[in-house]
Amino acid sequence: MSAERNELLLELPAVPEICERPGVSTLIELHGRPVVVHAVRQVLESAKNRILSNEPPPAREEIQALIGDEVVAVAVAGRLKPGLRRVINATGVILHANLGRAPLAPEAVAAVASAGGGYASLEVDVVSGGKAPRERHVVGLVRDLLECEAATVVNNGAAGVLLALQALAGGRDVLVSSGEMVELGGDFRVVDTTVSIGCRLVPVGSPQRTRLSDYESAIGPETGAILKVQRSSYDVPGFSEAVAVGELAPLARKKGVSLIHDLGSGLLSDDLNEQMLEGEMTPKNSLRSGSSVVCFSGDKLLGGPQTGVVAGEEAVVRLLEEHPLMRALRCDKLALAALEATLRLYRDERVEAVPIGQMLRVTSAELEARADAILSHLSRRKVKASMVKCVDSVGGGTAPYSDLRGIAIEVPHSRPGRMTSRLRTGDPAVLAVMRDACVHLHLRTVGEYEGDALAAAVEKAARG
Ligand SMILES: *Cc1c(COP(=O)(O)O)cnc(C)c1O
């Protein structure tokens, strides 16, 4: 380290010295010493990093500015806010994985508040007073909606696949098409999962083409299951031929092995499928085509909380329910409350209340009306902005080909990176998209009631 840097580091004041400054003492009186001391440490740490990383080292005035009262006040304010906070999603990505995928319907939010704010009939049958499995709150609904024999529910989609593989093919071979042995969303790899639980994953066919005869010749006495991974969630370039569930089912039945369908998304409304998603495979279709069990997430196209549903043949689901892993993968009462409330909306034909469906169905005219309201706010405040067409997406590893035409507010800015950063750290936080020298706010994923808050946030960030 250069002598110059070393000197700058040594010149940084100590925490107590900063705390004695009048501006900082006021903060201590207002918010208490611990939170302010932590904020001061954080400010000093980032000043230190700046000294160590900048080429050439920062000037003394710049360092003074970095540890000024105002910076400490901002750091304190940041510490007073919760870390996990509400975000306005202006990215146009409906199932944004980093923003928690599906927002819940008001009915599901109410169910979470009610079950979480007190005790709940989680494992008590209120009629008999006896103990009852927690999954029962959603199992009946899943069975009705999918017209299937049995179902269970676990923590997330990956857990559902893991449980199915372990319970149905633990210690044995699982056949999977080479073209389907890919990473899912970067964090859930079928290969790693099965290896970690002691199944042997046997690739079938070539990455370009897998035929039914490839499965037929790979099946042997060690085969426990065939795993079909839904490929609609990602694109494998050059992969041209896969075997459908309907073709695999008779083979699996004849050989006495289970056919596990890892579907990913659990689309429950048929009209949405026909209108928007061009035949996205649904759990119902999977089971009708003959899969033994189908696994899907509660928080993708289903529009509920993070959960994983496994549905299908009674005898097969029973094996999952009785497996010791089930205890480690079970859902908590909040997730079950939200999932039950969401599924009830489907059963009662009130799917229009599910936000994911609203975002998929919203018309250009509606989006334009939302844009007009925001633009008129911005023009009154003399912020330059305009309405532009944009492309939205379903996201969440779902339906990659259905790009959705959307509407965005475009704000030209001399430093768009700075503006998006101000939006992210504002209150409410807004996630926007940077495009060329502009900031784009996609309106499809912005709730109708969030329009005013978004307009105010954009106004504030654009001025900076
Ligand atoms: C998303 C996905 C999963 C994992 O589901 P999580 O709910 O994220 O755990 C598994 N398989 C497929 C095909 C998926 O698309």
The ligand as a MOL file (V3000), in Angstrom:
LIG
                    3D

  0  0  0     0  0            999 V3000
M  V30 BEGIN CTAB
M  V30 COUNTS 15 15 0 0 0
M  V30 BEGIN ATOM
M  V30 1 C -38.7260 -23.5060 -11.1050 0
M  V30 2 C -38.5460 -24.9180 -11.4120 0
M  V30 3 C -38.1860 -25.8140 -10.3940 0
M  V30 4 C -37.9060 -25.3660 -8.9880 0
M  V30 5 O -39.0460 -24.8720 -8.3220 0
M  V30 6 P -38.8500 -23.9210 -7.0330 0
M  V30 7 O -40.2300 -23.5860 -6.6160 0
M  V30 8 O -38.0640 -22.7390 -7.5300 0
M  V30 9 O -38.1090 -24.6760 -6.0310 0
M  V30 10 C -38.0630 -27.1440 -10.7270 0
M  V30 11 N -38.2720 -27.5720 -11.9870 0
M  V30 12 C -38.6380 -26.7460 -12.9890 0
M  V30 13 C -38.8500 -27.3090 -14.3590 0
M  V30 14 C -38.7740 -25.3830 -12.7410 0
M  V30 15 O -39.1100 -24.5510 -13.7430 0
M  V30 END ATOM
M  V30 BEGIN BOND
M  V30 1 1 1 2
M  V30 2 1 2 3
M  V30 3 2 2 14
M  V30 4 1 3 4
M  V30 5 2 3 10
M  V30 6 1 4 5
M  V30 7 1 5 6
M  V30 8 2 6 7
M  V30 9 1 6 8
M  V30 10 1 6 9
M  V30 11 1 10 11
M  V30 12 2 11 12
M  V30 13 1 12 13
M  V30 14 1 12 14
M  V30 15 1 14 15
M  V30 END BOND
M  V30 END CTAB
M  END
